[in-house]
Amino acid sequence: MAPKVLESTLVSEDPLSYENENVHTIYDEIASHFSSTRYKPWPVISAFMSSLSTGWVGLDAGTGNGKYLPLPLDHPTDIFTIGLDRSIKLLQIARTAGEFQQTREVVWGDILGHGWRSGIFDYAISIATIHHLATHERRVQAVRRLIESVSPHHGRILIYVWAIEQDELSKRKITADDEAHSDGKGKDVIVPWVLAPQKGAHKNSAEPQVFNRYYHMFAKGELSGLVHDAAGGLDIDVGPPPALDEPLSPKRGVEIIQDDWERSNYYVELKCWAIPELLI
């Protein structure tokens, strides 16, 4: 079956109410079914988690069912990840994520909130979450919160979002064949989630329910653009730290280590750095 072109949508004047109706309420409705389809960690994310230093504490902003909380699977006690999500029902699942039903630390909250002291985490990940924010400004704010949450000296961040460019295995198509989309601004669409009737229900007693979720599908370069906008709002540089032989001044920065596409997603890996006054 050929991929179906997704329906475009216009966000209302109140993005918070729009997200409540078209994202948060829906995930509480479909939490159990959604979780059953989200169980295998992606390779780049697994590699990132495995590369973190022993003893580090981090944040999974938009943890969903918590499938990344047990990572790295080969040495799961080396790091400690706290999960944050808006869906209570998904957090109830995340609470015991993993093979051994170990109790996880999860927090109900908003990725745009100020739930943490600045720089309190060593790392942060946000996987398939920021694309649910309904305006460019709110997406910039989400990246800014991630940068603020990690150590300015060594903090590491990994962000994944859905891409306009879908791979050959995708069931969906974002743009029609005759639709040009080269402005780098992405596209707001509705992605249906079909919730089948529960087992044992009479054939005629219930029809499948369709829940239409809001997504902002990212264009090439748009995610790294959010990083630049967020860093600008924090008055920090984007790029590698200065070389030792360059004139130094106290400042902060964030380096884009990876900016790539994988299986219908764009992702960026970031590393923070800072030059304290005592080194000048």
Secondary structure as UniProt FT lines:
FT   STRAND          4..5
FT   STRAND          7..8
FT   HELIX           15..19
FT   HELIX           20..24
FT   HELIX           25..36
FT   HELIX           43..50
FT   TURN            54..55
FT   STRAND          57..61
FT   TURN            64..65
FT   TURN            67..70
FT   TURN            73..74
FT   TURN            76..77
FT   STRAND          80..85
FT   HELIX           88..94
FT   TURN            95..96
FT   TURN            99..100
FT   STRAND          106..108
FT   TURN            111..112
FT   TURN            118..119
FT   STRAND          123..127
FT   HELIX           130..132
FT   HELIX           136..149
FT   TURN            152..154
FT   STRAND          156..163
FT   TURN            168..169
FT   STRAND          172..173
FT   TURN            177..178
FT   STRAND          187..195
FT   TURN            199..200
FT   TURN            203..205
FT   STRAND          209..218
FT   TURN            220..221
FT   HELIX           222..234
FT   STRAND          237..238
FT   TURN            244..245
FT   STRAND          251..262
FT   TURN            263..264
FT   STRAND          265..275
FT   HELIX           277..279
//
